[in-house]
Amino acid sequence: MTNNPPSRTYDTLHMGRSSIDLYANDVGAPFVDIKNFAAYIGGSPTNISVGGRRLGLKTALLTGLGVDPVGDFILNFLNNEGVETKFIPRKPGYRSSAVVLGIEPPDTFPLVFYRDNCADIELTIDDVLAAPVRDSRIFQFAGTNLSKDPSRSATMFGAELAKQAGTEVVLDIDFRPDQWRDPRAFGVAVRSILPTVDIVIGTEDELNAALLWDVGQMQLTRSQVSDTRVGGDVNEAIRTLLSLGPKVLLQKLGADGVRVHVKQADGRVEQIDAAGFPVDVYNILGAGDAFAAGFLYGYVRGWGWYKSARLANACGAIVVTKHGCANFMPAYDEVMAFVEARGGF
């Protein structure tokens, strides 16, 4: 793996959702019995920007915030973390987003999005032009960005601009079916942007969802797609997605780690398996964002696919033992100690 771009001010620029996340303090209680919550920061690209910063990257965030106390709360946290926030526009008339989450380990984690009149979906092409797309080594965004305009068009423009500038483009598929008017449109939107994407990150369900056609290939109803367990041949999905432009696809396998699919110059696809780190699961929410932060750190530092993937797995494993997302992203020394205690990379 080589990654030697010209010098840039920022290692990574992240675009998309931000929110105040209210996590149940009553761990194990059914949602209806929750008595109180802890307030953290959330939103996939926002979490990744914090995770990357704690590891040592110079990260910047492009999200939209309302002119409201929730926006102030989010900005205060990001500024204290050292994430660059000067490119984040405030959106009068729109609200900063919120998410409410329950924790019922090992496998039930209900969450409810409050994104009506949401500020971050109002990001525009002008907001992208004001951001350091050309001055970052990586431009990373989430699939949810594509669910509505003007964020959809702004994200597509950002990916095109990055491609022209030699900034590598990373897509975290981030399939949230309830954020789409019709979740069957998700695959259409994702495939339309793949020619400008270098690296794709997703779970098996997300990879299958990205291959769904509106009609034809899989005659699924809207409700079936909303269930997210869309089925299908994930290997076919990976081959098809790689054929549309990306050079690398990271297939997240949960506790089993990740399989990295690397497209070779002759068209062959090399597979690299990186095992996970076994831990007791406390809360899975945010683990994928920690994974992405760890991978991007390794990639920017030129660590190679395998070592970068193992670092990603370690970051994800640490966060599944924690209560929340961004607030619990590991620092570099913490994750390295975690890895060394388990035999190293």
Buried (B, 14 or more C-beta within 10 A) or exposed (E): BEBEEEEBEBBBBBBBBBBBBBBBEBBEBEBEEBEEBEBBBBBBBBBBBBBBBBBBBBBBBBBBBBBBEBBBBBBEBBEEBEBBBEBBBBBEEBBBBBBBBBBBBEEEBEBEBBBEEBBBBBBBBEBBEEBBBBBBBBBBBBBBBBBBEBBBBBBBBBBBBBBEBEBBBBBBBBBBBEBBEEBBBBBBBBBEBBEBBBBBBBBBBBBBBBBBEEEEEBEBEEEBBBEBEBEBEBEEBBBBBBEBBBBBBBBBBBBEBBBBBBBEEEEEBEEBEBEBBEBEBBBBBBBBBBBBBBBBBBBBBEBBBBBBBBBBBBBBBBBBBBBBBBBBBBEBEBBBEBBEEEEEB
